[in-house]
Amino acid sequence: MTDEGSTATAKESGLLSLRIDLPRGRVGPGKIDLLEAIDREGSISAAGRALGMSYKRAWDLVDALNRLLGQAAVTASPGGHRGGGATLTEAGRNLVADYRAIERAAQRAAEPRLAALMRRTKEPQTATE
């Protein structure tokens, strides 16, 4: 979850991590983070670097996303003297939007149970001497 209000809530009640299994593959936070980084950085290699992953790993994930969607999630132009670039397609943007909306709804639905779990799993306070 990326917005600031969610971060504060996550510290209090826990953070739900969401993976969605679809007929052609799965999508989770790593692939969505990569798409958002590509959108922000303007290239697959820069997005991979920003996320601490190799260029090959980033390309493999983009390929997996393309197969999952049945169409391109990212449009890439090759490098050269002006450098290459990459942008999200409408399908890629829709995937990010849908995933983030599902993630927010799931987090809201799970918050009471996550808060209860957090209360039961907090580290015990040690007595000070």
C-alpha positions as CSV (number, residue, x, y, z in Angstrom):
1,M,0.0,0.0,0.0
2,T,1.6,3.2,-1.0
3,D,-0.4,6.2,0.2
4,E,0.6,7.9,3.4
5,G,-2.6,7.2,5.4
6,S,-2.3,3.5,4.7
7,T,1.2,3.5,6.1
8,A,0.1,4.9,9.4
9,T,-2.8,2.4,9.6
10,A,-0.4,-0.5,8.7
11,K,1.8,0.3,11.7
12,E,-1.2,0.1,14.0
13,S,-3.1,-2.8,12.5
14,G,-0.8,-4.7,10.2
15,L,-0.4,-4.6,6.4
16,L,-2.1,-7.1,4.1
17,S,0.0,-8.3,1.2
18,L,-2.1,-9.3,-1.8
19,R,-1.4,-11.8,-4.5
20,I,-4.0,-12.5,-7.2
21,D,-3.9,-15.8,-9.1
22,L,-5.4,-15.4,-12.5
23,P,-5.8,-18.1,-15.3
24,R,-2.7,-16.9,-17.1
25,G,-0.5,-16.2,-14.1
26,R,-0.3,-14.3,-10.9
27,V,0.2,-10.7,-10.0
28,G,1.4,-9.3,-6.7
29,P,3.1,-6.4,-5.1
30,G,6.4,-7.0,-6.9
31,K,5.0,-6.8,-10.4
32,I,2.8,-3.9,-9.6
33,D,5.7,-2.0,-7.9
34,L,7.7,-2.6,-11.1
35,L,4.9,-1.2,-13.3
36,E,4.7,1.9,-11.1
37,A,8.5,2.3,-11.2
38,I,8.5,2.0,-15.0
39,D,5.8,4.7,-15.1
40,R,7.8,6.9,-12.8
41,E,11.3,6.2,-14.2
42,G,10.4,6.0,-17.9
43,S,12.5,2.9,-18.6
44,I,12.5,-0.8,-17.6
45,S,16.2,-0.7,-16.7
46,A,15.9,2.4,-14.5
47,A,12.8,0.9,-12.9
48,G,14.8,-2.3,-12.2
49,R,17.7,-0.3,-10.7
50,A,15.3,1.7,-8.5
51,L,13.8,-1.5,-7.2
52,G,17.2,-3.3,-6.8
53,M,16.6,-5.9,-9.4
54,S,18.6,-6.9,-12.5
55,Y,17.6,-5.7,-16.0
56,K,16.9,-9.3,-16.9
57,R,14.6,-9.8,-13.9
58,A,12.7,-6.7,-14.8
59,W,12.3,-7.8,-18.4
60,D,11.2,-11.3,-17.3
61,L,8.5,-9.8,-15.1
62,V,7.3,-7.5,-17.9
63,D,7.1,-10.5,-20.2
64,A,5.1,-12.4,-17.5
65,L,2.8,-9.5,-17.2
66,N,2.3,-9.3,-21.0
67,R,1.4,-13.0,-21.0
68,L,-0.9,-12.6,-18.0
69,L,-2.8,-9.8,-19.8
70,G,-2.7,-11.3,-23.2
71,Q,-1.4,-7.9,-24.5
72,A,1.4,-5.5,-23.7
73,A,1.5,-4.0,-20.3
74,V,4.5,-1.9,-21.3
75,T,5.6,-0.3,-24.5
76,A,9.4,-0.1,-24.8
77,S,11.5,1.7,-27.4
78,P,15.1,0.5,-27.9
79,G,18.1,2.5,-26.7
80,G,20.5,4.4,-28.9
81,H,22.2,7.7,-28.9
82,R,19.0,9.3,-27.5
83,G,18.4,6.4,-25.1
84,G,15.3,4.2,-25.0
85,G,12.3,4.4,-22.9
86,A,9.2,2.6,-21.7
87,T,5.7,3.6,-20.9
88,L,2.7,1.7,-19.5
89,T,0.0,0.8,-22.0
90,E,-3.7,1.3,-21.1
91,A,-3.7,-2.4,-20.1
92,G,-0.8,-1.8,-17.8
93,R,-2.3,1.3,-16.2
94,N,-5.6,-0.6,-15.8
95,L,-3.9,-3.5,-14.1
96,V,-2.2,-1.2,-11.6
97,A,-5.4,0.7,-10.9
98,D,-7.4,-2.6,-10.5
99,Y,-4.8,-4.2,-8.3
100,R,-4.5,-1.1,-6.0
101,A,-8.3,-0.8,-5.7
102,I,-8.6,-4.5,-4.8
103,E,-5.7,-4.0,-2.3
104,R,-7.3,-1.0,-0.6
105,A,-10.7,-2.8,-0.4
106,A,-9.0,-5.9,1.1
107,Q,-7.0,-3.9,3.6
108,R,-10.2,-2.1,4.8
109,A,-12.0,-5.4,5.1
110,A,-9.2,-7.0,7.0
111,E,-8.3,-4.2,9.3
112,P,-10.4,-5.3,12.3
113,R,-8.9,-8.8,12.2
114,L,-5.4,-7.5,11.5
115,A,-5.7,-5.2,14.5
116,A,-6.8,-8.1,16.7
117,L,-3.9,-10.2,15.4
118,M,-1.5,-7.3,16.1
119,R,-2.7,-7.0,19.7
120,R,-2.1,-10.7,20.2
121,T,1.3,-10.7,18.6
122,K,3.0,-7.6,20.1
123,E,6.3,-8.3,21.8
124,P,5.9,-8.4,25.6
125,Q,7.3,-5.4,27.4
126,T,10.4,-6.1,29.4
127,A,10.5,-4.7,33.0
128,T,13.1,-2.0,33.5
129,E,15.4,-2.3,36.4
